[in-house]
Amino acid sequence: NRDLQEDKEPVFDILDSLNLLLPAFTGMVATMEFNTQRMEELSSAGYSLATDVAEWLVKQRVPFREAHEITGKLVAFAESKDLELNEVSDLEFAAISSHLTPEVREVLSVSGSIKSRTGAGGTAVPRVLDQLSALRKLLPTSNG
């Protein structure tokens, strides 16, 4: 059918590109090395855990709009004092909002953030194990 002839050329171009890129990408991934210590050091820098604070507040039954506002005030305060979120004191949390109890510290670390994501597809260990189990079921089994 001649109607689809113009559509086929981009598909073949993509296949040619993939044939070039996949071996290079495979080699890159196979030889990649990660400085996990440095990654951990930097992972909570720059208020990257602010979203976790807002989500924690919502789990405490604070309406999202209010949680967002409280989190914004917390970040603004931390920035003004040149502090990371986990360096803000419990008294300072309370001064920003009565909803910011010391328990918010549960999510003010990368490990706490990971553990808090318990929804389907989340990063909490049980959810990751669920995902691995589902993926393993999709893999063909070896006979030898």
Backbone hydrogen bonds, N-H to C=O, Kabsch-Sander energy under -0.5 kcal/mol:
donor,donor_aa,acceptor,acceptor_aa,energy
4,L,1,N,-0.9
5,Q,2,R,-1.1
7,D,4,L,-0.5
8,K,4,L,-1.1
8,K,5,Q,-0.5
9,E,5,Q,-0.8
11,V,7,D,-0.8
12,F,8,K,-2.2
13,D,9,E,-2.3
14,I,10,P,-2.3
15,L,11,V,-2.1
16,D,12,F,-2.4
17,S,13,D,-2.3
18,L,14,I,-2.8
19,N,15,L,-2.3
20,L,16,D,-1.3
21,L,17,S,-2.8
22,L,18,L,-2.8
24,A,20,L,-0.8
25,F,21,L,-3.1
26,T,22,L,-2.8
27,G,23,P,-2.2
28,M,24,A,-2.4
29,V,25,F,-2.7
30,A,26,T,-2.3
31,T,27,G,-1.3
32,M,28,M,-0.6
32,M,29,V,-0.8
36,T,34,F,-1.4
39,M,35,N,-2.5
40,E,36,T,-2.4
41,E,37,Q,-2.1
42,L,38,R,-2.1
43,S,39,M,-1.4
44,S,40,E,-0.5
45,A,42,L,-1.4
47,Y,44,S,-0.5
48,S,45,A,-0.6
50,A,47,Y,-1.7
53,V,49,L,-1.5
54,A,50,A,-2.1
55,E,51,T,-2.6
56,W,52,D,-2.6
57,L,53,V,-2.6
58,V,54,A,-2.1
59,K,55,E,-2.2
60,Q,56,W,-1.1
61,R,58,V,-1.9
62,V,57,L,-2.2
67,A,63,P,-2.9
68,H,64,F,-3.0
69,E,65,R,-1.9
70,I,66,E,-2.8
71,T,67,A,-2.5
72,G,68,H,-2.2
73,K,69,E,-2.1
74,L,70,I,-2.4
75,V,71,T,-2.7
76,A,72,G,-2.5
77,F,73,K,-2.5
78,A,74,L,-2.8
79,E,75,V,-2.9
80,S,76,A,-2.3
81,K,77,F,-1.5
82,D,79,E,-1.1
83,L,78,A,-3.0
87,E,84,E,-1.7
88,V,85,L,-1.2
93,F,89,S,-2.6
94,A,90,D,-2.4
95,A,91,L,-1.9
96,I,92,E,-1.7
96,I,93,F,-0.5
97,S,93,F,-2.4
100,L,97,S,-1.3
101,T,99,H,-1.7
104,V,101,T,-2.3
105,R,102,P,-1.9
106,E,103,E,-2.1
107,V,104,V,-1.9
108,L,105,R,-1.2
113,S,109,S,-2.7
114,I,110,V,-2.7
115,K,111,S,-2.5
116,S,112,G,-1.6
117,R,113,S,-0.7
117,R,114,I,-1.1
118,T,116,S,-1.6
122,G,119,G,-2.6
124,A,117,R,-2.3
127,R,124,A,-0.8
128,V,124,A,-2.2
129,L,125,V,-2.6
130,D,126,P,-1.9
131,Q,127,R,-2.2
132,L,128,V,-2.7
133,S,129,L,-2.4
134,A,130,D,-2.3
135,L,131,Q,-2.4
136,R,132,L,-2.7
137,K,133,S,-1.5
138,L,134,A,-0.7
138,L,135,L,-0.9
139,L,135,L,-1.0
